[in-house]
Amino acid sequence: MTKAAAFRVVPATPSRWDDLEQLFGPRGACAGCWCMWWRLRRGEWSQGKGNGNRRALRALIRSREPTGLIAYSGTDPIGWIAVAPREAYPGLDRSRILKPVDGRPVWAVTCFFTAREHRRRGVTVKLLEAAAKHARSNGAECLEGYPVEPRKDSVPDAWVFTGLAGAFRKAGFLEVARRSETRPIMRLELGLKPRAARRTARA
């Protein structure tokens, strides 16, 4: 586990762009994605793969729109979580598995990236806790996530970029829907008096 005294999570801002670029590296976190997978149409994402997607993410951060948070160990950027109102991610609505559960306005956690040397040290849970505080401070009543619950214990990191269900549970999220065996939809209530999340029948 990263030492608490050395660990902090802060919003991605224009002044922190260089840190995010350092964290994501030349591959843009994964295959030139630059965390634009859920924000763009597939054709747009493919066409922008690499530098185009990097420019798109940088423009979002410069615009001050909610994009995500960066985790630091000391001065080193070690982790990223994408968090914003769900409507910022139209790709979710195009997914049969991840379509809206109901009509509630929710914020969404869509992606994670952790520096290799800091993986499996609890960084994801800390990022989720920080994302919940960030969403609440921006008026969100509910935070939603779309993790993977793999059938086997070990899967490649690139396959679980939306997070693992176990980490969401540790951060207090509850399952509210599951339309695929391995893809639960999970929520965390952010109100002062949290309403119990209702489990829905499997679609």
C-alpha positions as CSV (number, residue, x, y, z in Angstrom):
1,M,0.0,0.0,0.0
2,T,1.2,3.5,-0.8
3,K,2.0,5.4,2.4
4,A,-0.9,7.6,3.4
5,A,1.4,10.5,4.3
6,A,2.9,10.5,0.8
7,F,-0.4,9.9,-1.1
8,R,-2.7,12.6,-2.4
9,V,-5.4,12.8,-5.1
10,V,-6.2,16.0,-6.9
11,P,-8.2,17.1,-10.0
12,A,-6.6,17.1,-13.4
13,T,-6.0,20.8,-14.3
14,P,-4.0,22.5,-17.1
15,S,-1.1,23.0,-14.7
16,R,-0.9,19.3,-14.1
17,W,-1.1,18.2,-17.7
18,D,2.6,17.4,-17.8
19,D,2.2,15.0,-14.9
20,L,-0.7,13.2,-16.6
21,E,1.3,13.0,-19.8
22,Q,4.2,11.5,-17.8
23,L,1.9,9.0,-16.2
24,F,0.1,7.9,-19.4
25,G,3.4,7.6,-21.3
26,P,3.9,7.4,-25.1
27,R,1.1,4.8,-25.4
28,G,-1.5,7.1,-23.9
29,A,-2.3,4.7,-21.0
30,C,-3.4,2.0,-23.4
31,A,-3.1,1.8,-27.2
32,G,-3.3,5.5,-27.8
33,C,-6.6,5.9,-25.9
34,W,-5.8,8.9,-23.7
35,C,-9.0,8.0,-21.8
36,M,-11.3,9.0,-24.7
37,W,-12.9,5.6,-25.3
38,W,-16.2,6.4,-23.7
39,R,-16.3,10.1,-24.8
40,L,-16.0,9.6,-28.6
41,R,-17.7,7.6,-31.3
42,R,-15.7,4.6,-32.3
43,G,-14.7,6.1,-35.6
44,E,-13.6,9.3,-34.0
45,W,-11.6,7.4,-31.4
46,S,-9.9,5.2,-34.0
47,Q,-9.1,8.2,-36.2
48,G,-7.7,10.1,-33.2
49,K,-5.8,7.1,-31.8
50,G,-2.6,8.5,-30.3
51,N,-1.9,12.2,-30.8
52,G,-5.5,13.1,-31.8
53,N,-6.9,11.6,-28.6
54,R,-4.2,13.2,-26.5
55,R,-5.1,16.6,-28.0
56,A,-8.8,15.9,-27.3
57,L,-8.1,15.1,-23.6
58,R,-5.9,18.1,-23.2
59,A,-8.6,20.4,-24.6
60,L,-11.1,19.0,-22.2
61,I,-8.8,19.6,-19.2
62,R,-8.1,23.1,-20.5
63,S,-11.8,23.8,-20.7
64,R,-12.1,23.0,-17.0
65,E,-14.8,20.4,-17.7
66,P,-14.8,17.5,-15.2
67,T,-12.4,14.9,-16.5
68,G,-10.7,13.1,-13.7
69,L,-8.3,13.0,-10.8
70,I,-4.5,12.3,-10.5
71,A,-3.0,10.4,-7.6
72,Y,0.5,11.3,-6.4
73,S,3.0,9.5,-4.3
74,G,5.1,12.5,-3.1
75,T,5.7,14.4,-6.3
76,D,5.3,11.4,-8.7
77,P,2.0,10.9,-10.6
78,I,1.0,7.3,-10.0
79,G,-2.7,7.0,-10.8
80,W,-5.7,8.3,-12.7
81,I,-9.4,7.9,-12.4
82,A,-11.9,9.3,-15.0
83,V,-14.9,10.8,-13.3
84,A,-17.6,13.1,-14.6
85,P,-21.4,13.3,-15.1
86,R,-22.5,10.2,-17.0
87,E,-23.7,12.3,-20.0
88,A,-20.1,13.1,-20.7
89,Y,-19.6,9.5,-21.8
90,P,-22.0,8.8,-24.7
91,G,-20.3,5.5,-25.3
92,L,-22.0,4.1,-22.2
93,D,-25.4,4.6,-23.7
94,R,-24.4,2.7,-26.8
95,S,-23.7,-0.4,-24.7
96,R,-26.5,-2.8,-24.2
97,I,-24.8,-4.0,-21.0
98,L,-24.1,-0.5,-19.6
99,K,-27.2,1.4,-20.6
100,P,-28.9,3.5,-17.9
101,V,-30.4,1.7,-15.0
102,D,-33.0,4.4,-14.4
103,G,-33.5,8.1,-15.0
104,R,-31.5,9.3,-12.0
105,P,-28.8,11.9,-12.8
106,V,-25.5,10.2,-11.8
107,W,-21.8,10.9,-12.0
108,A,-19.7,8.0,-13.5
109,V,-16.3,6.5,-13.0
110,T,-15.3,5.0,-16.3
111,C,-11.5,4.4,-16.3
112,F,-8.4,3.8,-14.2
113,F,-4.7,3.8,-14.9
114,T,-2.0,3.1,-12.3
115,A,1.7,3.1,-12.8
116,R,3.0,-0.4,-13.0
117,E,5.1,-0.3,-9.9
118,H,2.1,0.9,-7.8
119,R,-0.4,-1.7,-9.0
120,R,-2.0,-4.1,-6.5
121,R,-1.3,-1.7,-3.6
122,G,-4.8,-0.3,-3.0
123,V,-4.4,2.7,-5.2
124,T,-7.7,2.0,-7.0
125,V,-9.7,2.1,-3.7
126,K,-8.1,5.4,-2.7
127,L,-8.9,6.8,-6.2
128,L,-12.6,5.7,-5.8
129,E,-12.8,7.3,-2.4
130,A,-11.4,10.6,-3.8
131,A,-13.7,10.4,-6.7
132,A,-16.7,10.1,-4.4
133,K,-15.6,13.3,-2.5
134,H,-15.0,15.1,-5.7
135,A,-18.4,14.2,-7.2
136,R,-20.2,15.1,-4.0
137,S,-18.4,18.5,-3.8
138,N,-19.7,19.1,-7.4
139,G,-23.3,18.4,-6.4
140,A,-23.6,14.7,-7.4
141,E,-26.0,12.6,-5.4
142,C,-24.9,9.3,-6.8
143,L,-21.6,7.9,-8.2
144,E,-21.8,5.0,-10.6
145,G,-19.1,2.5,-11.9
146,Y,-18.9,-0.3,-14.4
147,P,-16.2,-2.7,-13.2
148,V,-15.3,-6.1,-14.3
149,E,-15.8,-9.3,-12.2
150,P,-13.7,-11.8,-14.1
151,R,-14.3,-15.5,-13.9
152,K,-10.7,-16.2,-13.1
153,D,-8.4,-14.7,-10.5
154,S,-5.8,-13.3,-12.9
155,V,-6.6,-11.2,-16.0
156,P,-4.4,-8.8,-18.0
157,D,-4.5,-5.3,-16.7
158,A,-5.6,-3.9,-20.1
159,W,-8.9,-5.9,-19.7
160,V,-9.9,-4.3,-16.4
161,F,-9.4,-0.6,-17.2
162,T,-12.9,0.1,-15.8
163,G,-11.8,-1.4,-12.5
164,L,-12.4,-4.6,-10.5
165,A,-15.7,-5.1,-8.7
166,G,-13.8,-6.0,-5.5
167,A,-12.2,-2.6,-5.3
168,F,-15.6,-0.9,-5.7
169,R,-17.0,-3.0,-2.9
170,K,-14.2,-2.0,-0.6
171,A,-15.0,1.7,-1.4
172,G,-18.6,1.2,-0.4
173,F,-20.3,0.7,-3.8
174,L,-23.3,-1.6,-4.1
175,E,-24.4,-3.6,-7.1
176,V,-27.6,-2.3,-8.7
177,A,-27.7,-4.1,-12.0
178,R,-26.0,-6.9,-13.9
179,R,-26.8,-7.6,-17.5
180,S,-23.6,-9.7,-18.1
181,E,-22.1,-12.3,-15.9
182,T,-18.8,-10.4,-15.6
183,R,-20.0,-6.7,-15.7
184,P,-22.0,-5.4,-12.7
185,I,-23.2,-1.8,-12.5
186,M,-22.4,-0.4,-9.1
187,R,-23.4,2.7,-7.2
188,L,-22.4,4.7,-4.2
189,E,-25.0,7.1,-2.7
190,L,-23.4,10.5,-1.9
191,G,-26.2,12.3,0.0
192,L,-26.0,13.3,3.6
193,K,-28.6,10.6,4.3
194,P,-27.7,7.8,1.8
195,R,-30.6,5.9,0.4
196,A,-30.1,2.2,0.3
197,A,-29.2,1.1,-3.2
198,R,-31.7,-1.4,-4.5
199,R,-30.5,-4.5,-6.2
200,T,-32.3,-4.9,-9.5
201,A,-33.2,-8.1,-11.1
202,R,-30.7,-9.3,-13.7
203,A,-31.8,-8.2,-17.2
